[in-house]
């Protein structure tokens, strides 16, 4: 694989703000990452999934995690990274 080849990735991310009023911080994070045009965002009750090119997602996470911590304070992020676009993966 060459350095210029696209590397698709699937990310599962959960944000746990360390304050009592956590809904606004989570909603803001999801709204902000959903504004990026080159990724697909899927939400469910437990986490948010991002699908797209690895470097694009890593760049946006760097920006949006920093924003979340600076604007909303401390929070724990649980992130799972998987190689490939797994949007269509069903239960095995």
Biotite code that builds the C-alpha atoms (Angstrom):
import biotite.structure as struc

atoms = struc.array([
    struc.Atom([0.000, 0.000, 0.000], chain_id="A", res_id=1, res_name="UNK", atom_name="CA", element="C"),
    struc.Atom([1.392, 3.393, -0.916], chain_id="A", res_id=2, res_name="UNK", atom_name="CA", element="C"),
    struc.Atom([1.251, 6.472, 1.309], chain_id="A", res_id=3, res_name="UNK", atom_name="CA", element="C"),
    struc.Atom([-1.121, 8.215, -1.083], chain_id="A", res_id=4, res_name="UNK", atom_name="CA", element="C"),
    struc.Atom([-3.808, 5.495, -1.034], chain_id="A", res_id=5, res_name="UNK", atom_name="CA", element="C"),
    struc.Atom([-6.986, 6.323, 0.838], chain_id="A", res_id=6, res_name="UNK", atom_name="CA", element="C"),
    struc.Atom([-7.425, 4.450, 4.093], chain_id="A", res_id=7, res_name="UNK", atom_name="CA", element="C"),
    struc.Atom([-11.076, 4.155, 5.010], chain_id="A", res_id=8, res_name="UNK", atom_name="CA", element="C"),
    struc.Atom([-11.977, 3.759, 8.653], chain_id="A", res_id=9, res_name="UNK", atom_name="CA", element="C"),
    struc.Atom([-14.947, 3.230, 10.920], chain_id="A", res_id=10, res_name="UNK", atom_name="CA", element="C"),
    struc.Atom([-14.962, 4.913, 14.329], chain_id="A", res_id=11, res_name="UNK", atom_name="CA", element="C"),
    struc.Atom([-17.270, 4.280, 17.261], chain_id="A", res_id=12, res_name="UNK", atom_name="CA", element="C"),
    struc.Atom([-17.126, 7.158, 19.764], chain_id="A", res_id=13, res_name="UNK", atom_name="CA", element="C"),
    struc.Atom([-18.841, 7.978, 23.044], chain_id="A", res_id=14, res_name="UNK", atom_name="CA", element="C"),
    struc.Atom([-18.423, 11.222, 24.978], chain_id="A", res_id=15, res_name="UNK", atom_name="CA", element="C"),
    struc.Atom([-19.009, 11.294, 28.725], chain_id="A", res_id=16, res_name="UNK", atom_name="CA", element="C"),
    struc.Atom([-18.788, 14.903, 29.997], chain_id="A", res_id=17, res_name="UNK", atom_name="CA", element="C"),
    struc.Atom([-17.810, 15.117, 33.647], chain_id="A", res_id=18, res_name="UNK", atom_name="CA", element="C"),
    struc.Atom([-20.628, 17.401, 34.747], chain_id="A", res_id=19, res_name="UNK", atom_name="CA", element="C"),
    struc.Atom([-24.282, 17.018, 35.694], chain_id="A", res_id=20, res_name="UNK", atom_name="CA", element="C"),
    struc.Atom([-25.617, 18.884, 32.659], chain_id="A", res_id=21, res_name="UNK", atom_name="CA", element="C"),
    struc.Atom([-24.049, 16.615, 30.026], chain_id="A", res_id=22, res_name="UNK", atom_name="CA", element="C"),
    struc.Atom([-26.692, 16.641, 27.255], chain_id="A", res_id=23, res_name="UNK", atom_name="CA", element="C"),
    struc.Atom([-25.686, 20.032, 25.762], chain_id="A", res_id=24, res_name="UNK", atom_name="CA", element="C"),
    struc.Atom([-22.024, 18.974, 25.509], chain_id="A", res_id=25, res_name="UNK", atom_name="CA", element="C"),
    struc.Atom([-22.889, 15.691, 23.793], chain_id="A", res_id=26, res_name="UNK", atom_name="CA", element="C"),
    struc.Atom([-25.395, 17.356, 21.439], chain_id="A", res_id=27, res_name="UNK", atom_name="CA", element="C"),
    struc.Atom([-22.872, 20.051, 20.514], chain_id="A", res_id=28, res_name="UNK", atom_name="CA", element="C"),
    struc.Atom([-20.166, 17.459, 19.794], chain_id="A", res_id=29, res_name="UNK", atom_name="CA", element="C"),
    struc.Atom([-22.474, 15.418, 17.556], chain_id="A", res_id=30, res_name="UNK", atom_name="CA", element="C"),
    struc.Atom([-23.754, 18.524, 15.754], chain_id="A", res_id=31, res_name="UNK", atom_name="CA", element="C"),
    struc.Atom([-20.229, 19.768, 15.104], chain_id="A", res_id=32, res_name="UNK", atom_name="CA", element="C"),
    struc.Atom([-18.886, 16.455, 13.748], chain_id="A", res_id=33, res_name="UNK", atom_name="CA", element="C"),
    struc.Atom([-22.016, 16.057, 11.604], chain_id="A", res_id=34, res_name="UNK", atom_name="CA", element="C"),
    struc.Atom([-21.162, 19.321, 9.818], chain_id="A", res_id=35, res_name="UNK", atom_name="CA", element="C"),
    struc.Atom([-18.110, 17.812, 8.108], chain_id="A", res_id=36, res_name="UNK", atom_name="CA", element="C"),
    struc.Atom([-19.136, 16.976, 4.526], chain_id="A", res_id=37, res_name="UNK", atom_name="CA", element="C"),
    struc.Atom([-16.648, 14.183, 3.793], chain_id="A", res_id=38, res_name="UNK", atom_name="CA", element="C"),
    struc.Atom([-17.724, 11.763, 6.511], chain_id="A", res_id=39, res_name="UNK", atom_name="CA", element="C"),
    struc.Atom([-20.845, 9.804, 7.338], chain_id="A", res_id=40, res_name="UNK", atom_name="CA", element="C"),
    struc.Atom([-22.197, 10.097, 10.881], chain_id="A", res_id=41, res_name="UNK", atom_name="CA", element="C"),
    struc.Atom([-24.629, 7.613, 12.391], chain_id="A", res_id=42, res_name="UNK", atom_name="CA", element="C"),
    struc.Atom([-26.029, 7.955, 15.886], chain_id="A", res_id=43, res_name="UNK", atom_name="CA", element="C"),
    struc.Atom([-27.731, 5.566, 18.231], chain_id="A", res_id=44, res_name="UNK", atom_name="CA", element="C"),
    struc.Atom([-28.618, 5.612, 21.925], chain_id="A", res_id=45, res_name="UNK", atom_name="CA", element="C"),
    struc.Atom([-25.190, 4.416, 23.043], chain_id="A", res_id=46, res_name="UNK", atom_name="CA", element="C"),
    struc.Atom([-22.611, 5.933, 20.707], chain_id="A", res_id=47, res_name="UNK", atom_name="CA", element="C"),
    struc.Atom([-21.900, 7.719, 17.451], chain_id="A", res_id=48, res_name="UNK", atom_name="CA", element="C"),
    struc.Atom([-20.219, 6.143, 14.444], chain_id="A", res_id=49, res_name="UNK", atom_name="CA", element="C"),
    struc.Atom([-18.063, 7.984, 11.931], chain_id="A", res_id=50, res_name="UNK", atom_name="CA", element="C"),
    struc.Atom([-17.159, 6.563, 8.528], chain_id="A", res_id=51, res_name="UNK", atom_name="CA", element="C"),
    struc.Atom([-14.711, 8.029, 6.066], chain_id="A", res_id=52, res_name="UNK", atom_name="CA", element="C"),
    struc.Atom([-11.079, 8.593, 5.240], chain_id="A", res_id=53, res_name="UNK", atom_name="CA", element="C"),
    struc.Atom([-8.746, 8.022, 8.200], chain_id="A", res_id=54, res_name="UNK", atom_name="CA", element="C"),
    struc.Atom([-6.782, 11.299, 7.986], chain_id="A", res_id=55, res_name="UNK", atom_name="CA", element="C"),
    struc.Atom([-9.967, 13.348, 7.573], chain_id="A", res_id=56, res_name="UNK", atom_name="CA", element="C"),
    struc.Atom([-11.543, 11.786, 10.648], chain_id="A", res_id=57, res_name="UNK", atom_name="CA", element="C"),
    struc.Atom([-8.377, 12.107, 12.741], chain_id="A", res_id=58, res_name="UNK", atom_name="CA", element="C"),
    struc.Atom([-8.054, 15.790, 11.773], chain_id="A", res_id=59, res_name="UNK", atom_name="CA", element="C"),
    struc.Atom([-11.660, 16.556, 12.707], chain_id="A", res_id=60, res_name="UNK", atom_name="CA", element="C"),
    struc.Atom([-11.410, 14.640, 15.973], chain_id="A", res_id=61, res_name="UNK", atom_name="CA", element="C"),
    struc.Atom([-8.362, 16.676, 16.956], chain_id="A", res_id=62, res_name="UNK", atom_name="CA", element="C"),
    struc.Atom([-10.312, 19.896, 16.359], chain_id="A", res_id=63, res_name="UNK", atom_name="CA", element="C"),
    struc.Atom([-13.599, 18.803, 17.916], chain_id="A", res_id=64, res_name="UNK", atom_name="CA", element="C"),
    struc.Atom([-12.181, 17.096, 21.004], chain_id="A", res_id=65, res_name="UNK", atom_name="CA", element="C"),
    struc.Atom([-10.165, 20.244, 21.732], chain_id="A", res_id=66, res_name="UNK", atom_name="CA", element="C"),
    struc.Atom([-13.307, 22.388, 21.232], chain_id="A", res_id=67, res_name="UNK", atom_name="CA", element="C"),
    struc.Atom([-15.362, 20.150, 23.513], chain_id="A", res_id=68, res_name="UNK", atom_name="CA", element="C"),
    struc.Atom([-12.835, 20.240, 26.342], chain_id="A", res_id=69, res_name="UNK", atom_name="CA", element="C"),
    struc.Atom([-12.226, 23.976, 26.016], chain_id="A", res_id=70, res_name="UNK", atom_name="CA", element="C"),
    struc.Atom([-15.917, 24.873, 25.807], chain_id="A", res_id=71, res_name="UNK", atom_name="CA", element="C"),
    struc.Atom([-17.571, 22.248, 28.044], chain_id="A", res_id=72, res_name="UNK", atom_name="CA", element="C"),
    struc.Atom([-14.765, 21.179, 30.383], chain_id="A", res_id=73, res_name="UNK", atom_name="CA", element="C"),
    struc.Atom([-13.467, 17.747, 31.135], chain_id="A", res_id=74, res_name="UNK", atom_name="CA", element="C"),
    struc.Atom([-14.971, 14.722, 29.506], chain_id="A", res_id=75, res_name="UNK", atom_name="CA", element="C"),
    struc.Atom([-14.056, 11.114, 28.864], chain_id="A", res_id=76, res_name="UNK", atom_name="CA", element="C"),
    struc.Atom([-14.016, 9.838, 25.295], chain_id="A", res_id=77, res_name="UNK", atom_name="CA", element="C"),
    struc.Atom([-14.208, 6.139, 24.488], chain_id="A", res_id=78, res_name="UNK", atom_name="CA", element="C"),
    struc.Atom([-13.180, 5.548, 20.881], chain_id="A", res_id=79, res_name="UNK", atom_name="CA", element="C"),
    struc.Atom([-12.902, 2.322, 18.854], chain_id="A", res_id=80, res_name="UNK", atom_name="CA", element="C"),
    struc.Atom([-11.046, 2.428, 15.543], chain_id="A", res_id=81, res_name="UNK", atom_name="CA", element="C"),
    struc.Atom([-11.606, -0.156, 12.837], chain_id="A", res_id=82, res_name="UNK", atom_name="CA", element="C"),
    struc.Atom([-9.920, -0.368, 9.454], chain_id="A", res_id=83, res_name="UNK", atom_name="CA", element="C"),
    struc.Atom([-12.297, -0.202, 6.502], chain_id="A", res_id=84, res_name="UNK", atom_name="CA", element="C"),
    struc.Atom([-15.771, 1.153, 5.887], chain_id="A", res_id=85, res_name="UNK", atom_name="CA", element="C"),
    struc.Atom([-18.026, -1.106, 7.964], chain_id="A", res_id=86, res_name="UNK", atom_name="CA", element="C"),
    struc.Atom([-21.306, 0.775, 7.411], chain_id="A", res_id=87, res_name="UNK", atom_name="CA", element="C"),
    struc.Atom([-23.032, -2.211, 5.894], chain_id="A", res_id=88, res_name="UNK", atom_name="CA", element="C"),
    struc.Atom([-21.752, -4.813, 8.349], chain_id="A", res_id=89, res_name="UNK", atom_name="CA", element="C"),
    struc.Atom([-24.588, -6.822, 9.857], chain_id="A", res_id=90, res_name="UNK", atom_name="CA", element="C"),
    struc.Atom([-24.623, -9.177, 12.817], chain_id="A", res_id=91, res_name="UNK", atom_name="CA", element="C"),
    struc.Atom([-22.539, -12.244, 12.065], chain_id="A", res_id=92, res_name="UNK", atom_name="CA", element="C"),
])
